[in-house]
Amino acid sequence: MKYNLYRITVLCLSVLFLACGNDSREVRIVEDFNFDWQFKLGDYPEAKTTAFKTDDWRTLNLPHDWSIEGEFSKEHPAKPEGGALPTGVAWYRKPFTLPEDFKNKSISIEFDGVYRKSEVWINGHYLGIRPNGYIAFAYELSEFLKFGEQENIIAVKVDNSEQPNSRWYSGSGIYRNVRLVTTEKLHVAHWGTYVFTPEVSKDNGKIKLEVTVKNDAAKAKHYSVETLVLDANNLEVAAVTTQADVTAKAKNKTMQTIQVFNPILWDVKTPYLYTLQTNIYEGETLVDNYKTPLGFRFFEFDAQNGFSLNGEPTKIHGVCLHHDNGALGAVANRAAIKRKLQIMKDMGVNAIRVSHNPSSVELLELCDEMGFIVQVEAFDVWKKKKLKADYNMYWDDWYKQDLQDFVKRDRNYPSVFMWSIGNEIREQFDSTGIAMTKDLVKIVKALDKTRPVTCALTENIPEKNFIYQSGALDLLGFNYKHEDYGTFPENFKGQKIIASESVSALETRGHYDAISSEIKFWPPAHNEPFDGNDDYTVSAYDNVAAYWGTTHEENWKTVKKLDYIAGTFIWTGFDYLGEPIPYPYPARSSYFGIVDLAGLPKDIYYMYQSEWSDKNVLHVLPHWNWNAGEKVDVWAYYNNADEVELFVNGTSQGVKSKQGEDLHVSWNVPFEAGTLKVVSRKNGEVVLEKEIHTAGAASTIELEANTLKIKNDNYDLVYVTVNVQDNQGNLVPNADNDIHFEVSGGGKLVGVDNGYQASLESFKSNQRKAYNGKCIAIIQSNGNAETIQINATSKGLKSASIQIKVEQ
């Protein structure tokens, strides 16, 4: 009976206020503000003034990272750990005009991220500073603006000169998106909605929505808040309307409750999304509309049974990801992030740890859409520094606002399941960690109580870990030391536990050292010498790790069998710029990734795919170009089969099956030029076959595009992979030919890479050496509707071309 009365009330109110589900007008104007900025490297204090001349400045579009455009040098202040690329100070300016009828509007500018220490002026008026390079922020502009034909100037100083300030590559500049938002004086505030679902089942979804309305007018307002629940087809499934009042120049919060019956649940395989459309009415006039993502899901972390999603036991198969996008640098490009996530999804990944800072909006939107569980992370340091110029310099003044803004921005994304307040924080080791942890958790809980708060810890002896001793964490995250996981139920009784960071194995794609059976640690301890390779490579057999970590297989064998470990986040899904352990310069990017910096999978990718996905997998390594008679370790990753048989030129080398906890099978065979073939079988029936042929001399170029059509929007990307082949179409595994690219029509070349961690070639060149037979070119839409033509040439090789359709 209560349900019937409730539904009638909701329907009546909806009809009263224009049956607002039919009102699809967009009254909130959100303008893409990325185009036609002026930029110059260096410090120009007068650039904040409107009269400053920028005749010799460069015009570009955002997002922009100036560091990635520079040359590598170990002398750069950011050091090889920071990517060995230049930093410094630079300025951005943008002239723009506004219509005369915008005079009575509220206008603000939103920055998704500026690295680092940004200061902003509008028409010479100072708006503020944000030292943290990863936090999104906004400024009100209205009182300083000009209208009609009068020009406005927004100026941004970016100061990334205090170095070193990051343990990995940060990038420099306005590297995330910028928007200009225009509303009526009465409108939903910035990050002004908060949605949560206190009751969810397959039969019922209860929604709680908090709406903060801002009144910039000089008089009080009476208004109505109507919220529609729209399904994935944009059809209304529920609605509610609330009336409220707000005084002049003030904010007011309204709480709404909405019921959705038989909701489609969001999960990692079917990430079904709803949308809340909140309409603000002043009388019968629609004055604002604001959209909030919504996903119905319920989950639990349990001290004995790990993690469950929507009542189903689910192991978290996670990877850690840094924010850079390889050859694009720190630029937050949606297509680049989607490609990265799709490669992970195809591997069987169901979770992302955003390490070690707030992510781009695009990553969270894509995780919502593609079905990833996300652990978002606020800080890599608190008050105790890790580097001379890191965030510790600004902690006291900024941590509270930065943490609040972090939670406010991210709390509505259904993919976000965990708040991490820090990574390997040094306050673990002294009593200051107790009070600081309580303080940070309190800040988070004041804004969102629906998700557990965690912290990535390194100390797993309880009496030595003061963050743990605070008792404030809902979920304990532990980094590395997989060999100690068996002690956790005794040492941390009743605690919910996740492996927040694990592995730190090292590989270079396509490179193989002779011995694969011996596990090595490079370096064996901090700053200790080790017997590495002269060419700064690490074998792609899974047998080398940093001293604090382990191999991929050893970690997964441990996590797999322990139900109380909710899951694991591998360090890392992709190689990233900076932190080039174990080597010194010229190494300038990491070796930790399951996929290299160019987005090309290393062999270990297929171990995870065989364990984490339902796909039939059979992968054999290494290549088959060796010296005659040389003994070679041959590995095979497989699943959904009982056995694998290896053949060399048709002669069987034996049938192997995984025994016990094995995750691969292997043979040691003398090299004989010709064909290496593996066959997997189940119940005697062939599941898959794979062949590798001895390659001859490099003869031709093959081009593979990840898509054959892109949008004509100045953002969309196509990634083209170059394969250097012999005249039989075999990949030449040691080819290092210099590949030249020409791009015409509706695209421009924006990046090249080959995944080699010690390459000092520019990412912004029109050429790239192949590494172990491969390299990539990244082409971006340029606003021209013509078909894109991509030509690849190399001396002595047959050239190749490919066309990409540009769609409006």
ZAMARGU-4260 file (C-alpha; in steps of 0.2 Angstrom, whole numbers, plus 5000, padded with zeros to 4 digits):
<rodrens>
0) 5000/5000/5000 | 5014/5012/5004 | 5022/5008/4987 | 5005/5013/4978 | 5003/5030/4987
5) 5021/5034/4984 | 5020/5031/4965 | 5004/5041/4964 | 5012/5055/4973 | 5027/5055/4961
10) 5017/5054/4946 | 5006/5068/4951 | 5020/5079/4955 | 5028/5075/4938 | 5012/5080/4929
15) 5011/5096/4939 | 5028/5102/4933 | 5026/5100/4915 | 5028/5081/4915 | 5046/5085/4914
20) 5052/5069/4907 | 5047/5076/4891 | 5057/5092/4893 | 5073/5088/4884 | 5079/5106/4882
25) 5098/5109/4887 | 5098/5125/4897 | 5115/5122/4905 | 5128/5127/4892 | 5144/5116/4893
30) 5157/5122/4881 | 5172/5113/4876 | 5186/5126/4880 | 5201/5116/4873 | 5203/5125/4857
35) 5215/5139/4851 | 5225/5142/4867 | 5241/5152/4866 | 5256/5144/4874 | 5274/5149/4877
40) 5287/5140/4888 | 5296/5152/4901 | 5290/5164/4914 | 5281/5179/4908 | 5273/5188/4923
45) 5264/5201/4913 | 5255/5188/4903 | 5241/5189/4916 | 5237/5207/4909 | 5225/5209/4895
50) 5237/5221/4885 | 5251/5208/4884 | 5256/5204/4866 | 5257/5186/4861 | 5262/5188/4843
55) 5277/5175/4845 | 5267/5163/4855 | 5262/5146/4848 | 5243/5142/4846 | 5238/5124/4851
60) 5223/5114/4857 | 5221/5106/4874 | 5224/5094/4883 | 5243/5098/4881 | 5259/5091/4889
65) 5274/5101/4885 | 5287/5089/4893 | 5283/5075/4881 | 5288/5087/4866 | 5306/5089/4873
70) 5322/5079/4871 | 5328/5066/4884 | 5342/5070/4895 | 5348/5064/4912 | 5352/5082/4917
75) 5334/5087/4917 | 5329/5091/4935 | 5315/5078/4935 | 5329/5065/4932 | 5326/5048/4923
80) 5315/5043/4937 | 5303/5057/4931 | 5305/5052/4913 | 5321/5062/4909 | 5311/5075/4900
85) 5311/5094/4903 | 5299/5103/4915 | 5300/5121/4920 | 5287/5135/4919 | 5275/5140/4905
90) 5260/5151/4902 | 5244/5148/4892 | 5232/5162/4887 | 5215/5161/4878 | 5205/5176/4871
95) 5186/5173/4869 | 5170/5183/4868 | 5153/5180/4876 | 5136/5185/4869 | 5128/5201/4876
100) 5113/5191/4883 | 5125/5181/4895 | 5127/5196/4906 | 5114/5189/4918 | 5121/5172/4918
105) 5133/5162/4930 | 5149/5157/4921 | 5163/5147/4927 | 5178/5138/4920 | 5182/5120/4925
110) 5199/5112/4924 | 5201/5093/4925 | 5219/5094/4930 | 5235/5105/4927 | 5252/5099/4932
115) 5258/5108/4942 | 5255/5123/4953 | 5243/5132/4942 | 5238/5150/4944 | 5223/5158/4934
120) 5218/5175/4930 | 5203/5182/4920 | 5205/5199/4913 | 5219/5203/4925 | 5209/5197/4940
125) 5218/5184/4950 | 5207/5168/4953 | 5218/5157/4963 | 5231/5144/4964 | 5231/5125/4965
130) 5247/5116/4968 | 5241/5098/4966 | 5243/5093/4948 | 5230/5080/4948 | 5215/5088/4957
135) 5201/5095/4946 | 5195/5113/4951 | 5184/5127/4945 | 5183/5146/4946 | 5168/5158/4945
140) 5171/5171/4932 | 5155/5180/4931 | 5159/5196/4940 | 5175/5199/4929 | 5169/5196/4912
145) 5165/5207/4897 | 5151/5204/4884 | 5147/5207/4866 | 5162/5212/4855 | 5173/5215/4870
150) 5187/5202/4872 | 5191/5192/4888 | 5208/5184/4892 | 5210/5169/4903 | 5228/5167/4908
155) 5236/5152/4916 | 5253/5150/4923 | 5259/5132/4926 | 5275/5130/4937 | 5282/5113/4937
160) 5300/5119/4940 | 5301/5113/4958 | 5310/5096/4955 | 5310/5082/4958 | 5292/5081/4963
165) 5287/5065/4957 | 5293/5047/4957 | 5287/5044/4940 | 5283/5055/4924 | 5271/5068/4928
170) 5270/5078/4912 | 5268/5097/4912 | 5254/5109/4907 | 5235/5109/4905 | 5235/5091/4901
175) 5217/5087/4905 | 5201/5095/4898 | 5194/5112/4901 | 5176/5118/4900 | 5167/5134/4901
180) 5150/5132/4910 | 5136/5144/4908 | 5120/5143/4918 | 5106/5154/4925 | 5109/5162/4942
185) 5099/5148/4950 | 5108/5131/4946 | 5115/5115/4952 | 5132/5119/4960 | 5148/5112/4954
190) 5149/5094/4958 | 5132/5097/4966 | 5124/5080/4966 | 5128/5065/4976 | 5119/5048/4973
195) 5120/5032/4982 | 5109/5017/4983 | 5106/5011/5001 | 5096/4996/4996 | 5099/4986/4980
200) 5093/4969/4975 | 5087/4961/4958 | 5069/4966/4963 | 5072/4984/4970 | 5084/4998/4969
205) 5082/5013/4982 | 5090/5029/4976 | 5095/5043/4988 | 5100/5059/4979 | 5107/5075/4987
210) 5106/5090/4976 | 5115/5106/4980 | 5107/5121/4972 | 5116/5138/4971 | 5108/5154/4970
215) 5119/5168/4963 | 5105/5180/4962 | 5103/5195/4974 | 5086/5189/4980 | 5079/5173/4987
220) 5072/5160/4976 | 5058/5147/4977 | 5062/5132/4965 | 5057/5114/4961 | 5070/5100/4959
225) 5064/5086/4947 | 5074/5071/4945 | 5071/5058/4932 | 5079/5041/4931 | 5083/5036/4913
230) 5088/5019/4907 | 5101/5015/4895 | 5089/5019/4881 | 5085/5036/4888 | 5068/5031/4893
235) 5061/5037/4910 | 5058/5023/4923 | 5055/5033/4938 | 5054/5052/4944 | 5052/5063/4959
240) 5050/5081/4962 | 5054/5092/4977 | 5051/5110/4981 | 5063/5121/4991 | 5069/5138/4995
245) 5086/5146/4994 | 5091/5163/5001 | 5101/5176/4990 | 5119/5172/4986 | 5118/5155/4995
250) 5117/5136/4993 | 5103/5124/4998 | 5104/5105/4999 | 5088/5094/4995 | 5087/5076/4998
255) 5077/5065/4986 | 5072/5047/4987 | 5067/5037/4972 | 5062/5019/4969 | 5066/5008/4954
260) 5059/4991/4953 | 5067/4976/4945 | 5083/4986/4941 | 5096/4979/4929 | 5112/4977/4939
265) 5129/4984/4935 | 5143/4972/4935 | 5160/4969/4927 | 5152/4958/4913 | 5136/4968/4909
270) 5140/4986/4916 | 5122/4993/4914 | 5120/5011/4917 | 5106/5023/4921 | 5106/5042/4921
275) 5099/5054/4933 | 5093/5070/4925 | 5090/5083/4938 | 5079/5098/4931 | 5078/5114/4941
280) 5062/5124/4939 | 5059/5142/4944 | 5040/5143/4943 | 5036/5134/4927 | 5053/5139/4919
285) 5067/5126/4917 | 5083/5135/4923 | 5095/5121/4924 | 5097/5102/4920 | 5111/5092/4927
290) 5116/5073/4923 | 5123/5061/4936 | 5128/5043/4932 | 5120/5029/4941 | 5123/5010/4942
295) 5114/4998/4953 | 5126/4986/4962 | 5129/4979/4979 | 5146/4972/4985 | 5154/4966/5000
300) 5172/4963/5007 | 5173/4949/5019 | 5187/4944/5031 | 5185/4925/5026 | 5178/4925/5009
305) 5186/4940/5000 | 5175/4950/4988 | 5157/4947/4981 | 5148/4958/4968 | 5129/4957/4968
310) 5130/4942/4979 | 5142/4933/4968 | 5160/4928/4974 | 5172/4938/4963 | 5190/4938/4963
315) 5197/4955/4959 | 5209/4953/4944 | 5216/4970/4945 | 5231/4981/4938 | 5238/4997/4943
320) 5239/5011/4930 | 5248/5027/4930 | 5240/5042/4921 | 5252/5044/4906 | 5247/5038/4889
325) 5264/5033/4882 | 5269/5043/4867 | 5255/5056/4871 | 5263/5059/4888 | 5251/5065/4901
330) 5238/5071/4889 | 5221/5064/4894 | 5214/5058/4878 | 5198/5047/4879 | 5202/5036/4864
335) 5220/5033/4871 | 5212/5028/4888 | 5199/5017/4880 | 5212/5008/4870 | 5222/5005/4886
340) 5207/4998/4895 | 5201/4987/4881 | 5218/4979/4880 | 5216/4976/4899 | 5198/4970/4897
345) 5204/4957/4883 | 5217/4950/4895 | 5203/4947/4908 | 5206/4962/4920 | 5191/4967/4930
350) 5198/4980/4941 | 5209/4996/4940 | 5219/5004/4954 | 5222/5022/4949 | 5239/5025/4956
355) 5244/5035/4964 | 5234/5051/4962 | 5216/5056/4956 | 5213/5050/4938 | 5205/5059/4923
360) 5186/5060/4922 | 5187/5050/4905 | 5195/5035/4914 | 5181/5034/4926 | 5168/5036/4913
365) 5175/5022/4903 | 5177/5011/4918 | 5158/5014/4921 | 5154/5010/4903 | 5166/4995/4901
370) 5164/4986/4918 | 5179/4989/4929 | 5180/4989/4948 | 5190/5005/4952 | 5201/5009/4967
375) 5204/5028/4966 | 5218/5035/4976 | 5221/5052/4983 | 5240/5054/4988 | 5257/5046/4986
380) 5264/5056/5001 | 5257/5065/5016 | 5267/5076/5027 | 5283/5066/5026 | 5291/5068/5009
385) 5298/5055/4997 | 5306/5068/4986 | 5313/5085/4990 | 5299/5095/4981 | 5284/5083/4981
390) 5267/5086/4989 | 5273/5087/5006 | 5277/5105/5003 | 5259/5109/5002 | 5251/5096/5013
395) 5246/5107/5028 | 5238/5120/5017 | 5229/5109/5004 | 5226/5091/5010 | 5209/5094/5016
400) 5202/5103/5001 | 5211/5092/4989 | 5204/5076/4997 | 5186/5084/4998 | 5187/5089/4980
405) 5193/5071/4975 | 5179/5063/4984 | 5165/5075/4978 | 5171/5073/4960 | 5172/5054/4960
410) 5158/5048/4972 | 5145/5046/4959 | 5154/5034/4947 | 5147/5017/4950 | 5164/5009/4945
415) 5172/5017/4960 | 5172/5004/4974 | 5186/5010/4986 | 5194/5026/4992 | 5213/5025/4995
420) 5219/5039/5005 | 5238/5035/5001 | 5251/5024/4994 | 5266/5018/5005 | 5264/5032/5016
425) 5279/5036/5028 | 5268/5040/5042 | 5265/5021/5044 | 5281/5020/5054 | 5278/5033/5068
430) 5263/5038/5079 | 5258/5053/5069 | 5250/5040/5057 | 5237/5036/5069 | 5229/5054/5070
435) 5232/5058/5052 | 5223/5042/5046 | 5208/5045/5057 | 5207/5063/5050 | 5208/5058/5032
440) 5195/5044/5034 | 5184/5056/5043 | 5185/5068/5029 | 5181/5055/5016 | 5166/5048/5027
445) 5159/5065/5029 | 5156/5065/5010 | 5153/5046/5006 | 5150/5032/5018 | 5145/5019/5005
450) 5162/5013/5000 | 5177/5006/5011 | 5192/5017/5014 | 5209/5009/5012 | 5227/5013/5011
455) 5241/5004/5002 | 5253/4998/5016 | 5270/4991/5016 | 5272/4986/5034 | 5263/4970/5038
460) 5269/4968/5056 | 5254/4976/5066 | 5264/4983/5080 | 5275/4993/5068 | 5261/5000/5057
465) 5253/5015/5064 | 5241/5018/5050 | 5234/5001/5054 | 5234/5005/5072 | 5222/5019/5069
470) 5208/5007/5067 | 5200/5019/5054 | 5203/5008/5039 | 5188/4998/5032 | 5199/4988/5020
475) 5218/4984/5023 | 5228/4985/5007 | 5245/4977/5007 | 5259/4980/4994 | 5270/4965/4990
480) 5277/4952/5002 | 5266/4938/4995 | 5275/4925/5005 | 5267/4933/5020 | 5249/4932/5015
485) 5247/4916/5024 | 5250/4924/5041 | 5237/4938/5038 | 5222/4929/5046 | 5232/4927/5062
490) 5241/4944/5062 | 5226/4954/5056 | 5211/4945/5064 | 5194/4949/5057 | 5201/4962/5044
495) 5196/4963/5026 | 5212/4962/5015 | 5217/4966/4997 | 5233/4965/4988 | 5234/4983/4983
500) 5250/4982/4974 | 5260/4966/4969 | 5273/4958/4958 | 5285/4972/4951 | 5292/4959/4938
505) 5303/4966/4924 | 5302/4962/4906 | 5306/4969/4889 | 5294/4964/4875 | 5302/4952/4863
510) 5319/4950/4871 | 5324/4933/4878 | 5339/4928/4889 | 5345/4910/4887 | 5341/4904/4905
515) 5322/4905/4910 | 5322/4893/4925 | 5331/4904/4937 | 5322/4918/4946 | 5333/4933/4947
520) 5331/4950/4957 | 5337/4965/4948 | 5344/4973/4959 | 5345/4960/4973 | 5343/4974/4986
525) 5343/4993/4986 | 5357/5000/4976 | 5366/4984/4975 | 5375/4979/4959 | 5368/4966/4947
530) 5373/4957/4931 | 5361/4965/4919 | 5361/4966/4900 | 5372/4979/4891 | 5357/4984/4880
535) 5346/4989/4895 | 5334/4974/4892 | 5326/4962/4903 | 5321/4944/4897 | 5303/4942/4893
540) 5302/4925/4902 | 5294/4928/4918 | 5309/4926/4929 | 5316/4943/4934 | 5309/4955/4947
545) 5313/4970/4958 | 5320/4964/4975 | 5304/4969/4984 | 5293/4960/4972 | 5291/4943/4964
550) 5287/4935/4947 | 5269/4936/4940 | 5267/4917/4942 | 5272/4916/4960 | 5261/4930/4965
555) 5246/4924/4956 | 5248/4906/4963 | 5247/4913/4980 | 5233/4925/4978 | 5223/4912/4968
560) 5221/4900/4982 | 5218/4912/4997 | 5199/4915/4998 | 5202/4929/5011 | 5213/4939/4999
565) 5199/4949/4989 | 5211/4950/4974 | 5226/4958/4968 | 5232/4974/4958 | 5247/4970/4947
570) 5261/4983/4946 | 5258/4987/4932 | 5246/4984/4918 | 5256/4995/4906 | 5274/5001/4906
575) 5274/5020/4910 | 5286/5034/4908 | 5299/5036/4922 | 5304/5025/4936 | 5316/5014/4924
580) 5321/5001/4937 | 5332/4992/4936 | 5343/5002/4925 | 5351/5020/4925 | 5349/5032/4910
585) 5347/5030/4895 | 5333/5019/4902 | 5319/5031/4905 | 5303/5021/4907 | 5297/5007/4917
590) 5299/4988/4914 | 5285/4983/4926 | 5271/4982/4913 | 5261/4967/4906 | 5260/4978/4891
595) 5274/4989/4884 | 5273/5008/4883 | 5267/5007/4865 | 5253/4996/4870 | 5260/4980/4863
600) 5258/4965/4875 | 5272/4956/4882 | 5271/4937/4883 | 5265/4937/4901 | 5249/4945/4895
605) 5244/4928/4889 | 5247/4919/4906 | 5234/4931/4914 | 5223/4929/4899 | 5223/4910/4901
610) 5219/4912/4920 | 5208/4927/4920 | 5197/4926/4905 | 5185/4913/4897 | 5194/4914/4880
615) 5203/4899/4873 | 5221/4903/4875 | 5237/4895/4868 | 5253/4906/4867 | 5271/4900/4864
620) 5287/4909/4867 | 5300/4914/4862 | 5303/4918/4843 | 5311/4905/4833 | 5327/4913/4826
625) 5342/4907/4835 | 5359/4899/4832 | 5360/4881/4825 | 5360/4869/4839 | 5358/4882/4853
630) 5347/4875/4867 | 5331/4886/4869 | 5318/4886/4883 | 5301/4885/4875 | 5286/4890/4886
635) 5267/4888/4882 | 5253/4897/4891 | 5236/4888/4888 | 5219/4885/4896 | 5203/4875/4892
640) 5214/4860/4888 | 5222/4845/4896 | 5239/4845/4887 | 5250/4853/4875 | 5262/4845/4862
645) 5277/4854/4854 | 5284/4850/4837 | 5300/4856/4829 | 5299/4853/4810 | 5285/4840/4812
650) 5295/4830/4826 | 5286/4829/4842 | 5296/4836/4857 | 5284/4828/4869 | 5267/4831/4877
655) 5266/4842/4893 | 5252/4846/4905 | 5252/4858/4919 | 5255/4849/4936 | 5249/4856/4953
660) 5250/4875/4953 | 5259/4876/4936 | 5254/4891/4925 | 5264/4886/4910 | 5273/4871/4902
665) 5290/4871/4895 | 5303/4861/4885 | 5321/4864/4882 | 5325/4860/4864 | 5340/4863/4852
670) 5336/4876/4839 | 5333/4870/4821 | 5328/4882/4808 | 5310/4880/4802 | 5293/4878/4811
675) 5289/4878/4830 | 5272/4871/4832 | 5261/4869/4848 | 5245/4860/4849 | 5233/4860/4864
680) 5220/4846/4866 | 5206/4842/4878 | 5199/4824/4879 | 5210/4820/4864 | 5202/4834/4853
685) 5212/4849/4846 | 5208/4865/4855 | 5221/4877/4847 | 5236/4876/4836 | 5250/4889/4835
690) 5265/4890/4824 | 5281/4901/4824 | 5292/4901/4809 | 5311/4905/4807 | 5311/4922/4799
695) 5322/4927/4785 | 5329/4944/4781 | 5317/4959/4783 | 5308/4962/4767 | 5292/4971/4769
700) 5281/4982/4781 | 5264/4977/4787 | 5252/4989/4794 | 5238/4985/4806 | 5226/4998/4813
705) 5216/4996/4829 | 5201/5004/4819 | 5197/5009/4801 | 5186/5024/4805 | 5187/5038/4817
710) 5177/5053/4822 | 5180/5070/4814 | 5182/5079/4831 | 5200/5084/4833 | 5202/5071/4847
715) 5199/5053/4841 | 5214/5042/4837 | 5219/5027/4827 | 5234/5017/4832 | 5244/5009/4818
720) 5256/4995/4822 | 5270/4991/4810 | 5276/4973/4808 | 5293/4971/4799 | 5291/4955/4790
725) 5301/4943/4779 | 5295/4939/4761 | 5284/4925/4768 | 5275/4936/4780 | 5284/4931/4796
730) 5288/4944/4809 | 5307/4947/4809 | 5310/4946/4828 | 5326/4957/4829 | 5321/4969/4815
735) 5326/4987/4820 | 5323/4996/4803 | 5320/5015/4803 | 5301/5017/4798 | 5296/5034/4791
740) 5278/5040/4792 | 5268/5051/4781 | 5250/5056/4785 | 5238/5066/4774 | 5220/5070/4774
745) 5209/5071/4789 | 5223/5066/4802 | 5240/5071/4809 | 5254/5061/4817 | 5254/5064/4835
750) 5265/5050/4842 | 5277/5036/4838 | 5284/5023/4849 | 5292/5005/4849 | 5291/5000/4867
755) 5309/4999/4870 | 5313/5007/4888 | 5330/5014/4883 | 5325/5022/4867 | 5330/5041/4866
760) 5321/5044/4850 | 5308/5058/4851 | 5289/5053/4853 | 5285/5067/4842 | 5296/5063/4827
765) 5289/5057/4810 | 5300/5041/4811 | 5304/5027/4823 | 5315/5012/4823 | 5306/4996/4825
770) 5311/4986/4840 | 5310/4968/4840 | 5301/4969/4823 | 5287/4982/4829 | 5283/5000/4832
775) 5268/5011/4831 | 5261/5027/4825 | 5247/5037/4833 | 5236/5047/4821 | 5223/5060/4827
780) 5208/5068/4819 | 5213/5085/4813 | 5195/5092/4809 | 5197/5088/4790 | 5183/5077/4784
785) 5195/5068/4771 | 5200/5050/4772 | 5216/5048/4781 | 5231/5041/4771 | 5245/5033/4781
790) 5261/5028/4772 | 5276/5019/4780 | 5292/5017/4771 | 5310/5011/4776 | 5325/5009/4766
795) 5327/4992/4758 | 5309/4987/4763 | 5293/4986/4753 | 5282/5001/4759 | 5264/5000/4765
800) 5249/5011/4766 | 5232/5011/4775 | 5217/5022/4774 | 5206/5027/4788 | 5188/5033/4786
805) 5184/5050/4794 | 5166/5051/4800 | 5156/5066/4805
</rodrens>
